[in-house]
Amino acid sequence: MIPNSVSDTASLLADQGYVADRALATTVHLALAMQRPLLLEGEPGTGKTEIAKVLAAGLNRRLVRLQCYDGLDLAAAAYEWDHARQLMAIRLAEGDRTQDSDTLQRNIYSRNFLLARPLLSAIDPDLSPAVLLIDELDRADEPFEAFLLELLADFQISVPEYGTIKAKTKPVVVLTSNRTREVHDAIRRRCLYQWVDYPTAARERAILHNKAPGIPEKLAAEIVAFVQSMRRADIFKLPGVAETLDWAAALTALDQEELAPGAVEDTLGVLLKYQDDIAAMKGADLAKYVSDAKAAARAA
């Protein structure tokens, strides 16, 4: 069942452990109510992919995921013909004099020989409704986006040798982009759009509470304050929410109940993913970052 209101949509996300702000919950609700694809852009680690996962769980739909990459083509993304089985069928038909060439062609280009890849699987009328996640679209080549236009507009795929396959129940479609390149306007026009930013401190504390309820409250507050301050630092790759959760788990595994400069320095590799960033933070006054985080946590 599609939620009836923005509040119901926010509750659906929250029930699956996703803490959404009002703007994001509104856009997700509109995408569901209007049956429109949803394009989410933002920095890596801000929870874009997770939205599709929680929608699939909350709506009790199967999740179909297409992970984009450089060189992705139609055969890997949508469909391809099972050429080995087609060739076998042709050889078997050679001894059957009752089949003419037209009948043979219709038989070998039937649905039985069509291999469904993620895009086709998501709209397959013979399967249960789906949530289609087209993840990191910006990693695919620009020409690949042309393959998506028919699907995003009409929820169908045209197979030249077979015909048009159209969804019986429209899938919920979520596209994500880390904006390593611009997504074409033709894609944007077919979607509702939302920028997913790094969370505020209050929202990040709520996320940490939901995802890692066993972390001591004092440590959780200091972790959030420290990460929030690092996102204002001059480093190459800012830590996302995923890194916050990993770091909290690492500090908890080390039996830390509050931030300490030594433990922070030893675990920077969990929070930061580039050596230059780690070196920059170690070269800075790390103790001051820790003390400032403690002060901010107390104030919060």
C-alpha positions in Angstrom: 0.0 0.0 0.0 1.3 3.5 -0.9 1.4 5.9 2.1 -1.5 8.4 2.1 0.5 11.4 3.3 4.0 12.8 3.8 3.8 11.9 7.5 2.9 8.3 6.6 5.8 8.2 4.2 8.2 9.5 6.9 6.8 6.9 9.3 7.3 4.1 6.7 11.0 5.2 6.3 11.4 5.5 10.0 10.0 2.0 10.6 12.8 0.7 8.5 15.4 2.7 10.4 15.7 5.6 7.9 15.6 9.1 9.4 14.4 11.5 6.7 13.9 15.2 6.9 10.6 16.8 5.8 11.8 17.8 2.4 13.1 14.3 1.5 10.0 12.6 2.9 7.8 14.9 0.8 9.7 14.1 -2.4 9.6 10.4 -1.7 5.9 10.6 -1.0 5.2 12.5 -4.3 7.3 10.0 -6.3 5.1 7.2 -4.8 1.8 9.0 -5.2 2.5 10.3 -8.7 4.2 7.1 -9.8 7.2 9.0 -11.1 10.9 8.0 -10.9 12.9 9.6 -8.2 16.4 11.0 -8.9 18.6 11.4 -5.8 21.8 13.3 -6.0 24.4 14.0 -3.3 27.8 13.1 -1.9 28.7 9.5 -1.4 27.6 8.0 1.9 24.5 10.3 2.5 21.9 7.5 2.3 20.7 7.7 -1.3 20.9 4.0 -2.0 19.4 3.1 1.4 16.2 4.8 0.5 15.5 2.3 -2.3 16.3 -0.6 0.2 13.9 0.7 2.9 11.1 1.4 0.3 11.4 -2.2 -0.9 11.2 -3.5 2.7 8.5 -1.1 3.7 6.3 -1.6 0.7 6.9 -5.4 0.7 8.3 -5.4 -2.8 11.3 -7.2 -4.3 14.4 -5.0 -4.8 15.9 -5.0 -8.3 19.3 -3.3 -8.3 21.3 -2.2 -11.4 24.7 -1.1 -10.4 26.0 1.3 -13.1 29.6 1.3 -14.3 31.7 2.5 -17.2 30.8 0.5 -20.3 27.4 -0.7 -19.1 25.3 -1.8 -22.1 21.8 -2.9 -22.9 22.7 -6.6 -22.7 23.9 -6.3 -19.1 21.2 -3.8 -18.0 18.0 -4.8 -19.8 17.9 -8.0 -21.8 19.8 -10.3 -24.2 18.9 -13.3 -26.2 20.0 -16.8 -25.2 22.0 -17.4 -28.3 23.2 -20.9 -27.3 19.6 -22.2 -26.8 18.4 -20.4 -30.0 21.2 -22.2 -32.0 20.2 -25.5 -30.4 16.5 -24.9 -31.3 17.5 -24.1 -34.9 19.5 -27.3 -35.2 16.6 -29.4 -33.8 14.2 -27.6 -36.2 16.4 -28.5 -39.2 15.1 -32.1 -39.1 11.5 -31.0 -38.7 10.1 -30.4 -42.1 6.8 -29.1 -40.8 8.3 -25.8 -39.7 8.8 -23.1 -42.2 11.3 -20.3 -41.8 8.7 -17.8 -40.5 7.5 -20.2 -37.8 11.0 -20.9 -36.8 11.9 -17.3 -36.5 8.8 -16.6 -34.3 9.7 -19.6 -32.1 13.4 -18.7 -31.5 12.5 -15.1 -30.8 9.8 -16.0 -28.2 9.9 -15.0 -24.6 11.4 -18.4 -23.7 14.7 -17.4 -25.2 14.8 -13.8 -23.7 17.1 -13.4 -20.7 15.8 -10.7 -18.4 18.4 -8.4 -16.8 17.5 -5.9 -14.1 15.6 -3.3 -16.1 13.4 -5.9 -17.8 13.0 -7.9 -14.6 11.7 -4.8 -12.8 8.8 -4.4 -15.3 8.1 -8.1 -16.0 4.3 -8.4 -15.8 4.7 -12.0 -14.7 6.7 -11.1 -11.6 5.6 -9.4 -8.4 5.9 -5.6 -8.2 9.4 -4.2 -7.7 11.5 -1.3 -6.5 14.0 -0.6 -9.2 17.3 0.9 -8.0 19.5 2.4 -10.7 22.5 3.1 -8.6 25.3 5.6 -9.4 24.0 6.5 -12.8 26.8 9.0 -13.2 29.3 6.1 -13.5 27.7 4.9 -16.7 28.4 6.3 -20.1 26.2 9.1 -21.3 24.8 7.1 -24.3 23.5 4.5 -21.8 21.0 7.1 -20.5 19.2 6.9 -23.8 18.3 3.3 -23.0 16.5 4.5 -19.9 14.2 7.1 -21.5 11.4 4.7 -22.6 11.5 2.9 -19.3 11.3 6.1 -17.2 8.6 7.6 -19.3 6.3 4.6 -20.0 7.6 1.8 -17.8 8.1 -0.4 -20.8 11.0 -1.8 -23.0 10.8 -2.4 -26.7 12.6 -5.5 -27.9 12.9 -5.2 -31.8 12.7 -8.9 -32.4 9.9 -9.6 -30.0 7.8 -6.5 -29.2 7.0 -4.2 -26.3 7.1 -5.5 -22.7 5.1 -3.2 -20.4 4.8 -3.3 -16.6 1.4 -4.4 -15.2 2.2 -2.7 -11.9 4.6 0.3 -12.3 7.8 -0.3 -10.3 9.0 2.3 -7.8 12.1 3.7 -9.6 15.0 5.3 -7.6 18.0 6.6 -9.5 21.1 7.8 -7.6 24.0 10.0 -8.7 27.2 11.1 -6.9 27.5 13.9 -9.5 30.9 12.8 -10.8 29.3 14.0 -14.1 26.0 15.7 -14.9 23.0 13.5 -15.7 21.3 14.5 -19.0 18.3 16.8 -18.9 16.2 14.2 -20.6 16.6 11.9 -17.6 15.9 14.8 -15.2 12.7 15.8 -16.9 11.3 12.3 -16.4 12.1 12.3 -12.6 11.3 14.0 -9.4 14.5 15.4 -8.0 16.0 15.7 -4.5 19.5 16.6 -3.3 20.4 14.4 -0.3 22.9 16.4 1.8 24.9 15.5 4.8 22.6 15.3 7.9 22.4 17.9 10.6 23.8 17.0 13.9 20.4 16.2 15.4 19.4 14.0 12.5 22.8 12.2 12.5 22.3 11.5 16.2 18.9 10.0 15.5 20.4 7.8 12.7 23.2 6.6 15.0 20.6 5.8 17.7 18.5 3.8 15.2 21.3 2.0 13.5 23.6 1.4 16.6 21.4 1.5 19.7 24.1 -0.1 21.9 26.5 2.8 21.7 26.8 4.8 24.9 24.9 8.1 24.6 27.9 10.2 25.6 30.1 8.5 23.0 27.4 8.8 20.3 27.0 12.5 20.9 30.8 13.1 20.8 31.2 11.0 17.6 28.5 13.1 15.8 30.0 16.4 17.0 33.5 15.2 15.8 32.3 14.1 12.4 30.3 17.3 11.9 33.4 19.3 12.6 35.5 17.2 10.2 33.0 18.0 7.4 34.0 21.6 7.8 37.7 20.7 7.5 39.8 21.1 4.4 40.1 17.4 3.4 39.5 15.7 0.1 36.8 13.2 1.0 34.3 14.2 3.7 33.0 11.3 5.9 29.5 10.2 5.1 26.9 8.7 7.4 28.2 5.2 6.5 31.6 6.2 7.9 30.0 7.6 11.0 28.3 4.3 11.7 31.5 2.3 11.0 33.5 4.5 13.3 31.0 4.2 16.1 31.1 0.4 15.7 34.9 0.5 15.8 35.1 2.6 18.9 32.6 0.5 20.6 34.6 -2.6 19.7 37.6 -1.0 21.4 35.5 -0.5 24.6 35.6 3.3 24.3 32.9 5.2 26.3 34.1 8.6 25.2 36.4 10.1 22.6 40.1 10.1 23.5 42.9 11.5 21.2 44.8 8.3 21.1 41.8 6.2 20.1 40.7 8.8 17.5 44.2 8.8 15.9 44.3 5.0 15.8 40.9 4.7 14.1 41.1 7.5 11.6 41.4 4.9 8.8 37.8 3.9 9.6 36.5 7.4 9.2 38.8 8.7 6.3 39.6 6.8 3.1 42.6 8.7 1.8 46.1 8.8 3.2 46.4 12.5 2.5 43.3 13.2 4.6 44.6 11.0 7.5 48.0 12.7 7.4 46.4 16.1 7.4 44.2 15.3 10.4 47.2 13.7 12.3 49.2 16.8 11.5 46.5 19.1 12.8 45.8 19.6 16.5 43.7 16.4 16.9 43.4 16.9 20.6 41.7 20.2 20.0 39.2 18.6 17.6 38.4 16.1 20.3 38.0 18.7 23.0 35.8 20.8 20.8 33.7 17.8 20.0 33.2 17.1 23.7 32.2 20.6 24.3 29.7 20.6 21.4 28.3 17.3 22.6 27.7 18.7 26.1 26.1 21.8 24.7 23.8 19.7 22.5 
